[in-house]
Amino acid sequence: MKLCYFNDYRLGVIKGDTVVDVTDAVKDIPHLDNRDLIIGLIARWDSHKAKVEQAAAAGKGVSLGSVRLRAPVPKPGNIVCMAVNYMEDGTLKEKPQINAFHKAATAVIGDGDTMVLPDVPATIFEGEAELALVIGKRATRVPQAEAMNYIFGYTCFIDGSARGLPPPGNVFFQMKSRDTFAPIGPCIVTADEIPDPQNLAISLTNNGQVMQKFNTNDMAHKIPRCIEWASSIHTLEPGDILATGTNHRGLNAFMDGDKIELTVEKIGTLHVSVKDELKRTWARTTRSQHKDKGGEGPHTPQLTGKYAK
């Protein structure tokens, strides 16, 4: 099943190229406003799944093209992002140590929304293509053997980054948690629809040009290990997001006017625009292309605009 939010945060089920409103079928779930409804539904899925299925089957769908999709989890309690979790097409000779960071839940935006680049002296702005897990039930110190049972579903996730901000060492909070730096969507695909999430093709295009292209089978630490490790540090709750990392070789500068499309196999495509009032520019090259050309540092330098050196 593909669950989404659309228009004024109505809860929907996507069927082909249509969406059916199922909000009223689950309105008995306690919630402050419709944006909270999905978390309550995830926590009560066993008792409400049949209601959602019946409403989706009986309801009259409207064209997806006629609605505005929203982030499928607008207000997650936690966003946990795995760091350096791919073997980078074999270029990493040793498995990196498992690591992660938090991203602010208020950074979430949805399909068709705009990532806004702030007026800060970042050396580059990037967006990382990722598969994200949506946690289905409270998870505390979950062993790997049971970890997959804690996944409600999957979605597309872009991990926005403002890299190189001073001072050195004061990194992840100010780099990752900027407003609009957590695009999620276009929907949640329930776990039963994806029997092998460890073999999904991921691609990210920038203005139609393929920049990132990799498969989830290249993860250094597989999904069960990620859940085991994250839940050993703090409890994960229904609706929490666990982003599984990216292959950094295709990372590229996000600039004003860019149209980004992230496609994850079996899930769909997340569309995001980029806005930068400062109109800063970088070369349209990936990290791997920059390295192959013998460039200094991990990424291409800023060419024009405020903060260019």
C-alpha positions as YAML, in Angstrom:
chain: A
units: angstrom
residues:
- id: 1
  name: MET
  ca: [0.00, 0.00, 0.00]
- id: 2
  name: LYS
  ca: [1.16, 3.53, -0.80]
- id: 3
  name: LEU
  ca: [0.15, 6.08, 1.84]
- id: 4
  name: CYS
  ca: [0.46, 9.82, 1.33]
- id: 5
  name: TYR
  ca: [-0.69, 13.21, 2.48]
- id: 6
  name: PHE
  ca: [-2.17, 15.61, -0.05]
- id: 7
  name: ASN
  ca: [-3.65, 19.11, -0.24]
- id: 8
  name: ASP
  ca: [-4.64, 20.26, 3.27]
- id: 9
  name: TYR
  ca: [-2.97, 17.20, 4.82]
- id: 10
  name: ARG
  ca: [-5.65, 14.75, 3.84]
- id: 11
  name: LEU
  ca: [-4.51, 11.16, 4.26]
- id: 12
  name: GLY
  ca: [-4.60, 9.20, 1.03]
- id: 13
  name: VAL
  ca: [-3.89, 5.86, -0.59]
- id: 14
  name: ILE
  ca: [-2.24, 6.00, -4.01]
- id: 15
  name: LYS
  ca: [-3.68, 3.61, -6.58]
- id: 16
  name: GLY
  ca: [-1.93, 3.87, -9.91]
- id: 17
  name: ASP
  ca: [-2.18, 7.50, -11.03]
- id: 18
  name: THR
  ca: [-4.97, 8.35, -8.58]
- id: 19
  name: VAL
  ca: [-5.24, 9.01, -4.86]
- id: 20
  name: VAL
  ca: [-8.19, 8.05, -2.63]
- id: 21
  name: ASP
  ca: [-8.95, 10.09, 0.50]
- id: 22
  name: VAL
  ca: [-9.10, 7.76, 3.54]
- id: 23
  name: THR
  ca: [-8.92, 10.41, 6.28]
- id: 24
  name: ASP
  ca: [-12.42, 9.82, 7.60]
- id: 25
  name: ALA
  ca: [-11.85, 6.07, 7.93]
- id: 26
  name: VAL
  ca: [-9.24, 6.66, 10.64]
- id: 27
  name: LYS
  ca: [-10.52, 9.86, 12.25]
- id: 28
  name: ASP
  ca: [-11.14, 7.99, 15.51]
- id: 29
  name: ILE
  ca: [-7.36, 7.91, 16.09]
- id: 30
  name: PRO
  ca: [-6.42, 10.62, 18.63]
- id: 31
  name: HIS
  ca: [-4.63, 13.53, 16.95]
- id: 32
  name: LEU
  ca: [-4.20, 17.28, 17.28]
- id: 33
  name: ASP
  ca: [-4.41, 17.93, 13.55]
- id: 34
  name: ASN
  ca: [-4.22, 15.87, 10.40]
- id: 35
  name: ARG
  ca: [-0.42, 16.07, 10.29]
- id: 36
  name: ASP
  ca: [-0.28, 13.87, 13.41]
- id: 37
  name: LEU
  ca: [-2.72, 11.32, 12.05]
- id: 38
  name: ILE
  ca: [-0.16, 9.23, 10.18]
- id: 39
  name: ILE
  ca: [1.88, 8.54, 13.31]
- id: 40
  name: GLY
  ca: [-1.22, 7.39, 15.18]
- id: 41
  name: LEU
  ca: [-2.18, 5.21, 12.22]
- id: 42
  name: ILE
  ca: [1.27, 3.63, 12.05]
- id: 43
  name: ALA
  ca: [1.12, 2.83, 15.78]
- id: 44
  name: ARG
  ca: [-2.36, 1.28, 15.36]
- id: 45
  name: TRP
  ca: [-1.83, -0.29, 11.95]
- id: 46
  name: ASP
  ca: [-2.88, -3.80, 12.98]
- id: 47
  name: SER
  ca: [-6.32, -2.58, 14.09]
- id: 48
  name: HIS
  ca: [-6.85, -0.01, 11.33]
- id: 49
  name: LYS
  ca: [-5.30, -1.58, 8.24]
- id: 50
  name: ALA
  ca: [-8.58, -3.19, 7.19]
- id: 51
  name: LYS
  ca: [-10.42, 0.13, 7.55]
- id: 52
  name: VAL
  ca: [-7.88, 1.83, 5.29]
- id: 53
  name: GLU
  ca: [-8.09, -0.97, 2.72]
- id: 54
  name: GLN
  ca: [-11.90, -0.82, 2.68]
- id: 55
  name: ALA
  ca: [-11.94, 2.95, 2.33]
- id: 56
  name: ALA
  ca: [-9.38, 2.81, -0.48]
- id: 57
  name: ALA
  ca: [-11.39, 0.16, -2.32]
- id: 58
  name: ALA
  ca: [-14.72, 1.96, -1.94]
- id: 59
  name: GLY
  ca: [-13.57, 5.54, -2.43]
- id: 60
  name: LYS
  ca: [-13.45, 7.44, -5.67]
- id: 61
  name: GLY
  ca: [-9.92, 8.48, -6.53]
- id: 62
  name: VAL
  ca: [-8.80, 11.77, -8.01]
- id: 63
  name: SER
  ca: [-5.85, 12.28, -10.31]
- id: 64
  name: LEU
  ca: [-2.49, 12.57, -8.60]
- id: 65
  name: GLY
  ca: [-1.71, 15.38, -11.01]
- id: 66
  name: SER
  ca: [-4.58, 17.42, -9.59]
- id: 67
  name: VAL
  ca: [-3.41, 17.39, -5.96]
- id: 68
  name: ARG
  ca: [-0.48, 18.75, -4.01]
- id: 69
  name: LEU
  ca: [1.44, 16.00, -2.29]
- id: 70
  name: ARG
  ca: [2.85, 16.68, 1.16]
- id: 71
  name: ALA
  ca: [5.56, 15.03, 3.23]
- id: 72
  name: PRO
  ca: [4.16, 11.59, 4.17]
- id: 73
  name: VAL
  ca: [5.44, 12.01, 7.75]
- id: 74
  name: PRO
  ca: [5.25, 15.78, 8.36]
- id: 75
  name: LYS
  ca: [6.16, 15.66, 12.06]
- id: 76
  name: PRO
  ca: [8.43, 12.69, 12.86]
- id: 77
  name: GLY
  ca: [9.64, 12.48, 16.43]
- id: 78
  name: ASN
  ca: [13.16, 11.60, 15.34]
- id: 79
  name: ILE
  ca: [15.15, 11.69, 12.10]
- id: 80
  name: VAL
  ca: [18.22, 9.50, 12.43]
- id: 81
  name: CYS
  ca: [20.66, 9.62, 9.49]
- id: 82
  name: MET
  ca: [23.35, 7.02, 8.96]
- id: 83
  name: ALA
  ca: [26.73, 8.56, 8.12]
- id: 84
  name: VAL
  ca: [29.22, 7.11, 5.61]
- id: 85
  name: ASN
  ca: [27.21, 3.92, 5.17]
- id: 86
  name: TYR
  ca: [28.14, 2.85, 1.64]
- id: 87
  name: MET
  ca: [31.24, 1.15, 0.28]
- id: 88
  name: GLU
  ca: [31.29, 3.76, -2.51]
- id: 89
  name: ASP
  ca: [31.42, 1.33, -5.46]
- id: 90
  name: GLY
  ca: [34.32, -0.52, -3.90]
- id: 91
  name: THR
  ca: [36.49, 2.59, -3.46]
- id: 92
  name: LEU
  ca: [36.40, 2.16, 0.33]
- id: 93
  name: LYS
  ca: [38.73, -0.70, 1.11]
- id: 94
  name: GLU
  ca: [37.54, -1.15, 4.69]
- id: 95
  name: LYS
  ca: [34.05, -0.97, 6.16]
- id: 96
  name: PRO
  ca: [33.66, 2.39, 7.94]
- id: 97
  name: GLN
  ca: [32.75, 2.50, 11.60]
- id: 98
  name: ILE
  ca: [29.00, 2.69, 12.08]
- id: 99
  name: ASN
  ca: [27.92, 6.25, 12.78]
- id: 100
  name: ALA
  ca: [24.85, 8.49, 12.59]
- id: 101
  name: PHE
  ca: [23.51, 11.93, 13.47]
- id: 102
  name: HIS
  ca: [20.17, 13.59, 14.18]
- id: 103
  name: LYS
  ca: [18.46, 15.96, 11.77]
- id: 104
  name: ALA
  ca: [15.81, 18.36, 13.08]
- id: 105
  name: ALA
  ca: [12.24, 17.24, 12.36]
- id: 106
  name: THR
  ca: [11.33, 20.83, 11.50]
- id: 107
  name: ALA
  ca: [13.59, 20.54, 8.43]
- id: 108
  name: VAL
  ca: [11.01, 18.28, 6.72]
- id: 109
  name: ILE
  ca: [9.48, 19.32, 3.40]
- id: 110
  name: GLY
  ca: [7.54, 17.29, 0.84]
- id: 111
  name: ASP
  ca: [7.23, 16.54, -2.85]
- id: 112
  name: GLY
  ca: [7.24, 19.68, -4.98]
- id: 113
  name: ASP
  ca: [8.56, 21.87, -2.18]
- id: 114
  name: THR
  ca: [11.68, 24.04, -2.24]
- id: 115
  name: MET
  ca: [15.00, 23.59, -0.47]
- id: 116
  name: VAL
  ca: [16.19, 27.08, 0.49]
- id: 117
  name: LEU
  ca: [19.94, 27.68, 0.73]
- id: 118
  name: PRO
  ca: [20.69, 30.02, 3.66]
- id: 119
  name: ASP
  ca: [23.04, 33.00, 3.78]
- id: 120
  name: VAL
  ca: [25.92, 31.17, 5.50]
- id: 121
  name: PRO
  ca: [29.55, 30.63, 4.41]
- id: 122
  name: ALA
  ca: [29.18, 27.00, 3.37]
- id: 123
  name: THR
  ca: [31.81, 25.73, 0.96]
- id: 124
  name: ILE
  ca: [29.07, 23.88, -0.93]
- id: 125
  name: PHE
  ca: [25.43, 22.82, -0.59]
- id: 126
  name: GLU
  ca: [24.64, 19.20, -1.39]
- id: 127
  name: GLY
  ca: [21.69, 16.83, -1.18]
- id: 128
  name: GLU
  ca: [22.22, 13.13, -0.56]
- id: 129
  name: ALA
  ca: [19.93, 10.56, -2.18]
- id: 130
  name: GLU
  ca: [18.79, 8.01, 0.42]
- id: 131
  name: LEU
  ca: [16.35, 5.23, 1.17]
- id: 132
  name: ALA
  ca: [14.60, 5.95, 4.46]
- id: 133
  name: LEU
  ca: [12.84, 3.55, 6.81]
- id: 134
  name: VAL
  ca: [9.67, 4.53, 8.66]
- id: 135
  name: ILE
  ca: [9.59, 2.83, 12.06]
- id: 136
  name: GLY
  ca: [6.39, 0.92, 12.79]
- id: 137
  name: LYS
  ca: [6.54, 0.20, 16.51]
- id: 138
  name: ARG
  ca: [8.54, 1.17, 19.57]
- id: 139
  name: ALA
  ca: [12.07, -0.16, 19.16]
- id: 140
  name: THR
  ca: [14.47, -0.42, 22.08]
- id: 141
  name: ARG
  ca: [17.68, -2.49, 21.84]
- id: 142
  name: VAL
  ca: [16.31, -4.50, 18.93]
- id: 143
  name: PRO
  ca: [18.49, -7.46, 17.82]
- id: 144
  name: GLN
  ca: [19.33, -7.72, 14.13]
- id: 145
  name: ALA
  ca: [17.35, -10.95, 13.81]
- id: 146
  name: GLU
  ca: [14.13, -9.10, 14.70]
- id: 147
  name: ALA
  ca: [14.89, -5.69, 13.22]
- id: 148
  name: MET
  ca: [12.92, -5.97, 9.98]
- id: 149
  name: ASN
  ca: [9.73, -6.54, 11.98]
- id: 150
  name: TYR
  ca: [10.00, -2.96, 13.25]
- id: 151
  name: ILE
  ca: [9.77, -1.34, 9.81]
- id: 152
  name: PHE
  ca: [6.39, 0.06, 8.80]
- id: 153
  name: GLY
  ca: [7.47, 1.16, 5.37]
- id: 154
  name: TYR
  ca: [9.91, 2.99, 3.14]
- id: 155
  name: THR
  ca: [10.20, 6.41, 1.52]
- id: 156
  name: CYS
  ca: [12.63, 8.60, -0.41]
- id: 157
  name: PHE
  ca: [14.80, 11.01, 1.56]
- id: 158
  name: ILE
  ca: [17.22, 13.80, 0.62]
- id: 159
  name: ASP
  ca: [19.77, 14.72, 3.28]
- id: 160
  name: GLY
  ca: [20.56, 18.37, 2.68]
- id: 161
  name: SER
  ca: [24.00, 19.57, 3.76]
- id: 162
  name: ALA
  ca: [25.69, 22.97, 4.17]
- id: 163
  name: ARG
  ca: [29.29, 21.83, 4.23]
- id: 164
  name: GLY
  ca: [32.43, 23.49, 5.54]
- id: 165
  name: LEU
  ca: [30.85, 25.89, 8.01]
- id: 166
  name: PRO
  ca: [33.20, 27.35, 10.63]
- id: 167
  name: PRO
  ca: [34.51, 26.67, 13.16]
- id: 168
  name: PRO
  ca: [36.17, 23.33, 12.29]
- id: 169
  name: GLY
  ca: [34.71, 20.45, 14.29]
- id: 170
  name: ASN
  ca: [31.39, 22.20, 14.93]
- id: 171
  name: VAL
  ca: [29.79, 20.23, 12.16]
- id: 172
  name: PHE
  ca: [26.60, 18.21, 12.06]
- id: 173
  name: PHE
  ca: [23.98, 20.37, 13.78]
- id: 174
  name: GLN
  ca: [24.54, 23.49, 11.71]
- id: 175
  name: MET
  ca: [25.28, 21.53, 8.54]
- id: 176
  name: LYS
  ca: [22.31, 19.17, 8.54]
- id: 177
  name: SER
  ca: [19.37, 20.68, 10.45]
- id: 178
  name: ARG
  ca: [18.69, 23.79, 8.37]
- id: 179
  name: ASP
  ca: [15.05, 24.49, 7.56]
- id: 180
  name: THR
  ca: [13.95, 22.65, 4.36]
- id: 181
  name: PHE
  ca: [16.99, 20.33, 4.45]
- id: 182
  name: ALA
  ca: [14.97, 17.11, 4.90]
- id: 183
  name: PRO
  ca: [12.80, 16.44, 1.82]
- id: 184
  name: ILE
  ca: [10.71, 13.25, 2.25]
- id: 185
  name: GLY
  ca: [8.24, 11.56, -0.09]
- id: 186
  name: PRO
  ca: [6.34, 11.24, -2.26]
- id: 187
  name: CYS
  ca: [4.68, 8.51, -0.16]
- id: 188
  name: ILE
  ca: [5.27, 5.67, 2.27]
- id: 189
  name: VAL
  ca: [5.29, 2.22, 0.70]
- id: 190
  name: THR
  ca: [4.38, -0.34, 3.36]
- id: 191
  name: ALA
  ca: [7.00, -2.95, 4.12]
- id: 192
  name: ASP
  ca: [4.98, -5.85, 2.68]
- id: 193
  name: GLU
  ca: [5.32, -4.26, -0.78]
- id: 194
  name: ILE
  ca: [9.15, -4.36, -0.67]
- id: 195
  name: PRO
  ca: [10.37, -7.84, 0.27]
- id: 196
  name: ASP
  ca: [14.05, -7.00, -0.33]
- id: 197
  name: PRO
  ca: [14.90, -3.39, 0.54]
- id: 198
  name: GLN
  ca: [18.57, -4.35, 0.38]
- id: 199
  name: ASN
  ca: [18.40, -4.48, -3.42]
- id: 200
  name: LEU
  ca: [16.81, -1.24, -4.62]
- id: 201
  name: ALA
  ca: [18.10, 1.04, -7.37]
- id: 202
  name: ILE
  ca: [18.50, 4.70, -6.37]
- id: 203
  name: SER
  ca: [19.10, 7.61, -8.72]
- id: 204
  name: LEU
  ca: [19.17, 11.37, -8.35]
- id: 205
  name: THR
  ca: [18.99, 13.77, -11.26]
- id: 206
  name: ASN
  ca: [19.76, 17.48, -11.24]
- id: 207
  name: ASN
  ca: [18.02, 19.34, -14.07]
- id: 208
  name: GLY
  ca: [17.56, 16.01, -15.82]
- id: 209
  name: GLN
  ca: [21.22, 14.97, -15.57]
- id: 210
  name: VAL
  ca: [21.92, 11.77, -13.62]
- id: 211
  name: MET
  ca: [24.32, 12.60, -10.79]
- id: 212
  name: GLN
  ca: [23.87, 9.77, -8.29]
- id: 213
  name: LYS
  ca: [23.17, 6.18, -9.29]
- id: 214
  name: PHE
  ca: [23.69, 3.28, -6.91]
- id: 215
  name: ASN
  ca: [22.02, 0.31, -5.24]
- id: 216
  name: THR
  ca: [21.15, -0.33, -1.60]
- id: 217
  name: ASN
  ca: [23.11, -3.59, -1.82]
- id: 218
  name: ASP
  ca: [26.27, -1.46, -1.45]
- id: 219
  name: MET
  ca: [25.47, -0.49, 2.15]
- id: 220
  name: ALA
  ca: [28.36, -1.00, 4.52]
- id: 221
  name: HIS
  ca: [26.04, -1.66, 7.45]
- id: 222
  name: LYS
  ca: [22.84, -3.36, 6.33]
- id: 223
  name: ILE
  ca: [19.39, -2.28, 7.44]
- id: 224
  name: PRO
  ca: [19.02, -4.73, 10.38]
- id: 225
  name: ARG
  ca: [22.37, -3.58, 11.79]
- id: 226
  name: CYS
  ca: [21.36, 0.08, 11.44]
- id: 227
  name: ILE
  ca: [18.17, -0.52, 13.41]
- id: 228
  name: GLU
  ca: [19.99, -2.59, 16.03]
- id: 229
  name: TRP
  ca: [22.63, 0.09, 16.54]
- id: 230
  name: ALA
  ca: [20.32, 3.12, 16.51]
- id: 231
  name: SER
  ca: [17.84, 1.48, 18.89]
- id: 232
  name: SER
  ca: [20.68, 0.58, 21.27]
- id: 233
  name: ILE
  ca: [21.30, 4.30, 21.75]
- id: 234
  name: HIS
  ca: [17.74, 5.59, 22.08]
- id: 235
  name: THR
  ca: [14.25, 4.25, 21.60]
- id: 236
  name: LEU
  ca: [12.74, 4.65, 18.15]
- id: 237
  name: GLU
  ca: [9.02, 5.41, 18.04]
- id: 238
  name: PRO
  ca: [6.32, 4.80, 15.40]
- id: 239
  name: GLY
  ca: [6.72, 7.31, 12.60]
- id: 240
  name: ASP
  ca: [10.41, 7.96, 13.26]
- id: 241
  name: ILE
  ca: [12.61, 8.19, 10.17]
- id: 242
  name: LEU
  ca: [15.88, 6.29, 9.80]
- id: 243
  name: ALA
  ca: [17.74, 7.38, 6.66]
- id: 244
  name: THR
  ca: [20.22, 4.73, 5.52]
- id: 245
  name: GLY
  ca: [22.98, 6.85, 3.97]
- id: 246
  name: THR
  ca: [24.26, 7.55, 0.48]
- id: 247
  name: ASN
  ca: [27.02, 6.88, -2.02]
- id: 248
  name: HIS
  ca: [28.99, 10.12, -1.83]
- id: 249
  name: ARG
  ca: [30.73, 9.78, -5.20]
- id: 250
  name: GLY
  ca: [27.83, 11.38, -7.07]
- id: 251
  name: LEU
  ca: [27.22, 14.28, -4.70]
- id: 252
  name: ASN
  ca: [27.01, 17.60, -6.51]
- id: 253
  name: ALA
  ca: [26.32, 21.24, -5.81]
- id: 254
  name: PHE
  ca: [22.70, 22.29, -5.35]
- id: 255
  name: MET
  ca: [22.21, 25.78, -6.83]
- id: 256
  name: ASP
  ca: [19.47, 28.31, -7.41]
- id: 257
  name: GLY
  ca: [16.85, 27.10, -9.87]
- id: 258
  name: ASP
  ca: [17.87, 23.44, -9.77]
- id: 259
  name: LYS
  ca: [15.16, 20.82, -10.24]
- id: 260
  name: ILE
  ca: [15.98, 17.68, -8.28]
- id: 261
  name: GLU
  ca: [14.39, 14.27, -8.78]
- id: 262
  name: LEU
  ca: [15.19, 11.36, -6.45]
- id: 263
  name: THR
  ca: [13.86, 7.99, -7.57]
- id: 264
  name: VAL
  ca: [13.97, 4.88, -5.40]
- id: 265
  name: GLU
  ca: [12.88, 1.64, -7.04]
- id: 266
  name: LYS
  ca: [9.41, 0.42, -5.95]
- id: 267
  name: ILE
  ca: [8.72, 3.70, -4.10]
- id: 268
  name: GLY
  ca: [8.54, 6.51, -6.62]
- id: 269
  name: THR
  ca: [10.10, 9.89, -7.37]
- id: 270
  name: LEU
  ca: [10.55, 12.82, -4.99]
- id: 271
  name: HIS
  ca: [10.69, 16.22, -6.72]
- id: 272
  name: VAL
  ca: [12.39, 19.21, -5.08]
- id: 273
  name: SER
  ca: [13.37, 22.69, -6.29]
- id: 274
  name: VAL
  ca: [16.31, 24.71, -4.99]
- id: 275
  name: LYS
  ca: [16.32, 28.44, -4.21]
- id: 276
  name: ASP
  ca: [19.33, 30.60, -3.39]
- id: 277
  name: GLU
  ca: [18.74, 34.34, -3.22]
- id: 278
  name: LEU
  ca: [22.52, 34.86, -3.36]
- id: 279
  name: LYS
  ca: [22.77, 33.04, -6.72]
- id: 280
  name: ARG
  ca: [26.03, 31.31, -5.76]
- id: 281
  name: THR
  ca: [27.57, 28.92, -8.32]
- id: 282
  name: TRP
  ca: [29.79, 25.87, -8.45]
- id: 283
  name: ALA
  ca: [30.98, 23.69, -11.33]
- id: 284
  name: ARG
  ca: [28.38, 21.09, -12.32]
- id: 285
  name: THR
  ca: [30.61, 18.17, -11.37]
- id: 286
  name: THR
  ca: [30.27, 15.28, -8.94]
- id: 287
  name: ARG
  ca: [32.68, 14.52, -6.14]
- id: 288
  name: SER
  ca: [34.16, 11.62, -8.10]
- id: 289
  name: GLN
  ca: [34.62, 13.78, -11.21]
- id: 290
  name: HIS
  ca: [36.31, 16.46, -9.12]
- id: 291
  name: LYS
  ca: [38.68, 13.88, -7.64]
- id: 292
  name: ASP
  ca: [39.45, 12.32, -11.03]
- id: 293
  name: LYS
  ca: [40.47, 15.76, -12.32]
- id: 294
  name: GLY
  ca: [42.94, 16.10, -9.43]
- id: 295
  name: GLY
  ca: [40.96, 18.80, -7.66]
- id: 296
  name: GLU
  ca: [41.79, 19.82, -4.11]
- id: 297
  name: GLY
  ca: [39.42, 18.92, -1.30]
- id: 298
  name: PRO
  ca: [36.41, 16.60, -1.45]
- id: 299
  name: HIS
  ca: [34.30, 18.78, -3.73]
- id: 300
  name: THR
  ca: [34.48, 21.50, -6.36]
- id: 301
  name: PRO
  ca: [35.08, 25.03, -4.99]
- id: 302
  name: GLN
  ca: [32.57, 27.88, -5.13]
- id: 303
  name: LEU
  ca: [32.99, 29.87, -8.33]
- id: 304
  name: THR
  ca: [30.89, 33.01, -7.93]
- id: 305
  name: GLY
  ca: [28.78, 34.89, -5.44]
- id: 306
  name: LYS
  ca: [29.02, 35.82, -1.78]
- id: 307
  name: TYR
  ca: [31.69, 33.82, 0.11]
- id: 308
  name: ALA
  ca: [33.55, 32.76, -3.07]
- id: 309
  name: LYS
  ca: [37.32, 32.85, -2.46]
...
